[in-house]
Amino acid sequence: MDLDLRKLRYFVAVADQLHFGRAADELHIAQPVLSRQIRALEQDLGASLFTRDRHGVALTDAGRQLLADAGPLLASAHAVRRRVSVAARGSRRLVVGFRAGIPVIPAARAFEARHPDVVVDVQRIEWDDQAPMLLDGRIDVGYVRLPIDEAGLRVTPLYTEPRVAVLPAGHRLAGKEEVTEADLAGEPLVWHADPSTQPTRRPHPNAGYLVRGVDETLEHVAAGRGISFLARSATVFYSHPEVIYVPIPDLAPDQVCLAVAASRTSPVVDDFVTAAQATAEITAECGNYEMWQLGSDAVSKHG
């Protein structure tokens, strides 16, 4: 029997809440209706998904497995609706997501030279929405930083880049040519939950200030609330008069990749991946992130 996506959405709501009443309220349906739909799904699958007793509701092993698989499946169905809607409007549009500091213009220019009829839109993404936005179709392709949950994705490595320490302008080490993790031991941290921005020794969740995004990071560091770490490319695009960037060579380099939903089959997307790979090589040849300033001549020459 085909898997009913509506029942699957009902299952996810109950699995998230572990409470049928709250899940029914969230779904705007009556609780008896929800209970019948879950029982029907269990019959369809031939497996119990929840245990129900006086202690409450809990997932079975089968339920945990279904919950792990349900997210990418529902996101893929949502992405299909988005793509069909775009096709129905007759527009040709490619939405490229990118993390802070990663230049998209070189690949976009190389791609548009081959596809002048396709409009390339760009959208800034953060660490916690990299995979979800690809899976549900909000973006067609994304420049991402590792680590990322690769389930349901095709991930193509592009290049690595060193990381820097982000220090208040008046910091005791602000004038150094480079620093080490040992130099910064014991410093309060302004850190992302994004693992790509963390030092080797991951801070305790309650240590320092937890932020989301480069802008928040710079404001907290400038205010003297702690230090932080960023990929070097962020220093090209983000500056602050009260913040100093200092290389920290003993941190592992940041890995930049291109990611696409594994279910996505599109010659247009494949051509953008090819353009991104070609322009990543140019970036490496030119050193640092000056390539984006070279203009369309350099991209056309190599692309």
C-alpha positions in Angstrom: 0.0 0.0 0.0 1.3 3.5 -0.8 2.3 5.6 2.1 -0.3 8.3 2.8 1.5 11.6 3.3 -1.4 13.1 5.3 -1.2 10.3 7.8 2.6 10.7 7.9 2.2 14.4 8.8 -0.2 13.4 11.5 2.3 10.9 12.8 5.1 13.5 12.9 2.9 15.9 14.9 2.2 13.2 17.5 5.9 12.1 17.6 7.0 15.8 18.2 4.4 16.4 20.9 4.2 12.8 22.4 0.7 13.8 23.3 -2.4 13.1 21.1 -4.4 16.0 22.5 -1.7 18.7 21.8 -1.0 17.2 18.4 -4.7 17.3 17.5 -4.8 21.0 18.5 -1.8 21.8 16.4 -3.3 20.0 13.4 -6.8 21.6 14.0 -8.5 18.2 14.0 -10.4 16.3 16.7 -8.4 13.9 18.8 -10.5 10.8 18.0 -9.9 11.5 14.3 -6.2 11.8 14.9 -6.2 8.5 16.9 -8.0 6.7 14.0 -5.5 8.0 11.4 -2.5 6.9 13.5 -4.1 3.4 13.9 -4.7 3.3 10.2 -1.1 4.2 9.5 0.1 1.4 11.9 -2.2 -1.0 10.0 -0.8 0.2 6.7 2.8 -0.4 7.9 2.2 -3.5 9.9 3.9 -2.0 12.9 3.1 -0.3 16.2 4.5 3.3 16.2 3.6 4.3 19.7 3.3 2.8 23.1 0.4 4.2 25.2 0.1 3.7 28.9 -0.6 5.6 32.1 2.9 7.2 31.9 2.1 8.8 28.5 3.0 8.3 24.9 6.4 7.0 23.6 7.8 6.0 20.2 8.5 2.4 19.5 11.7 1.4 17.6 9.5 1.3 14.4 8.2 4.8 15.3 11.7 6.2 15.8 12.8 4.8 12.4 9.7 6.3 10.7 10.3 9.7 12.3 13.9 9.7 11.0 12.7 8.9 7.5 9.6 11.2 7.5 11.4 14.5 7.5 13.3 14.1 4.2 10.2 12.5 2.6 7.8 15.3 3.6 10.3 17.9 2.6 10.8 16.3 -0.8 7.0 16.3 -1.4 6.9 20.0 -0.5 9.8 20.7 -2.9 7.8 18.9 -5.7 4.9 21.3 -5.1 7.2 24.3 -5.2 8.8 23.2 -8.5 5.5 22.4 -10.2 4.2 25.9 -9.1 7.2 27.6 -10.6 6.9 25.6 -13.8 3.2 26.5 -14.1 4.1 30.2 -14.0 6.4 29.6 -16.9 9.4 31.2 -15.2 13.0 29.8 -15.2 14.6 30.6 -11.9 17.4 29.1 -9.9 17.6 29.9 -6.2 21.1 29.6 -4.8 21.6 29.6 -1.0 24.9 30.7 0.5 26.6 31.0 3.9 28.1 34.2 5.1 31.3 35.1 3.4 31.0 32.7 0.4 31.0 34.6 -2.9 28.3 33.4 -5.3 28.9 36.0 -8.1 31.7 34.1 -9.9 29.6 30.9 -10.4 26.5 32.9 -11.2 28.2 34.8 -14.0 29.7 31.6 -15.5 26.3 29.9 -15.3 24.4 32.8 -16.8 26.8 32.9 -19.7 25.4 29.5 -20.6 21.9 30.0 -19.5 20.9 33.7 -20.2 17.2 32.7 -19.9 17.5 31.6 -16.3 17.4 34.1 -13.5 19.8 33.3 -10.6 18.4 34.5 -7.2 20.6 34.3 -4.1 19.4 33.8 -0.5 21.5 34.0 2.6 21.2 30.8 4.8 22.4 30.0 8.3 23.9 26.8 9.6 20.7 25.4 11.0 18.6 25.9 7.8 21.2 24.6 5.3 19.7 21.1 4.9 16.0 22.0 5.5 15.9 24.7 2.8 17.5 22.3 0.3 15.2 19.4 1.2 11.9 21.4 1.1 12.8 23.3 -2.2 13.2 26.8 -0.8 16.6 26.8 -2.5 17.7 24.7 -5.4 21.4 24.5 -4.6 23.4 25.7 -1.6 26.9 26.8 -0.7 27.3 25.1 2.7 29.9 24.7 5.4 30.6 21.3 6.9 29.5 19.7 9.1 26.0 19.3 7.7 23.4 16.5 8.0 23.9 14.9 4.5 20.8 12.7 4.7 18.9 13.2 1.4 21.6 15.4 -0.1 24.4 15.3 -2.7 27.4 17.2 -1.3 30.3 18.2 -3.5 33.5 19.5 -1.8 34.7 22.8 -3.3 37.6 24.2 -1.2 38.9 24.7 2.3 39.7 28.0 3.9 41.5 28.9 7.2 39.8 30.3 10.2 40.5 33.4 12.2 40.0 34.5 15.8 37.6 37.4 16.2 38.8 39.7 19.0 37.7 43.1 20.5 39.8 45.9 19.1 41.4 46.5 22.6 42.2 42.8 23.2 45.7 42.0 24.5 46.4 39.9 21.4 44.7 42.1 18.8 48.1 43.3 17.4 49.5 39.8 16.9 50.2 38.4 13.4 48.6 35.1 14.5 47.5 33.3 17.6 47.0 29.8 18.9 44.1 28.1 20.7 46.5 27.9 23.8 46.9 31.7 23.6 43.1 32.1 24.0 42.5 29.4 26.6 40.1 30.6 29.3 38.7 33.5 27.2 34.9 33.9 27.3 33.3 32.8 24.1 30.7 34.3 21.7 29.9 31.2 19.8 27.5 29.7 17.3 25.8 26.3 17.7 27.2 25.9 14.2 30.1 23.5 14.7 32.0 25.1 11.8 32.6 28.2 13.8 33.7 26.5 17.0 37.2 25.9 18.3 38.6 22.4 18.6 37.5 22.2 22.2 33.8 22.7 21.9 32.5 25.1 24.6 29.9 24.0 27.1 26.4 25.1 26.0 26.1 27.4 29.0 29.5 29.0 28.4 29.6 32.5 27.0 27.0 33.9 24.6 25.2 31.8 22.0 24.5 33.7 18.8 23.1 33.1 15.4 24.8 34.8 12.5 27.9 36.9 11.8 26.2 40.2 12.6 25.3 39.1 16.1 28.8 37.7 16.6 30.5 41.0 15.7 28.3 43.1 18.0 28.9 40.8 21.0 32.7 40.7 20.4 32.8 44.5 19.9 31.0 44.9 23.2 33.8 42.9 24.9 31.6 40.0 25.9 34.0 37.4 24.5 36.0 36.2 21.4 34.8 34.1 18.5 36.0 32.3 15.4 35.0 32.7 11.7 36.1 31.4 8.3 38.5 33.8 6.8 36.2 34.7 3.9 33.9 36.4 6.4 36.5 39.0 7.0 36.3 40.1 3.3 32.6 40.8 3.5 32.1 41.8 7.2 34.0 44.5 9.1 33.4 46.3 12.3 35.4 49.3 13.7 35.7 47.6 17.1 36.7 44.1 16.0 40.0 42.7 14.9 40.6 39.5 12.9 43.7 37.5 13.7 44.7 34.2 11.9 44.7 31.1 14.1 46.5 28.4 12.1 46.1 25.5 14.5 42.3 25.4 14.0 41.2 22.9 11.3 40.3 24.7 8.1 36.7 25.3 7.1 35.3 23.1 4.4 33.0 24.8 1.8 30.8 22.5 -0.3 27.9 22.7 -2.7 24.8 20.7 -1.8 21.7 19.7 -3.8 18.8 17.5 -2.7 19.5 13.9 -3.8 16.1 13.6 -5.3 16.7 16.7 -7.6 17.4 15.8 -11.2 17.9 18.9 -13.3 20.4 19.7 -16.1 20.2 23.3 -15.0 21.2 22.5 -11.4 24.0 20.2 -12.7 25.3 23.1 -14.9 25.4 25.4 -11.9 27.4 22.7 -9.9 29.9 22.6 -12.8 30.2 26.4 -12.8 30.7 26.4 -9.1 33.5 23.8 -9.3 35.2 25.8 -12.1 35.1 29.1 -10.3 36.3 27.5 -7.0 39.5 26.5 -8.8 39.9 30.1 -10.0 39.4 31.3 -6.4 42.2 28.9 -5.2 44.5 30.1 -8.0 44.0 33.8 -7.2 44.4 33.2 -3.4 42.0 34.2 -0.7 38.7 35.6 -1.9 39.8 38.2 -4.4 38.3 36.3 -7.3 34.9 37.8 -7.0 36.5 41.2 -7.6 38.0 40.2 -10.9 34.8 40.6 -12.8 33.2 38.6 -15.6 36.3 38.5 -17.8 38.1 36.1 -15.5 35.0 33.9 -15.1 34.3 33.8 -18.8 38.0 33.0 -19.5 38.0 30.0 -17.2 34.3 29.1 -17.2 
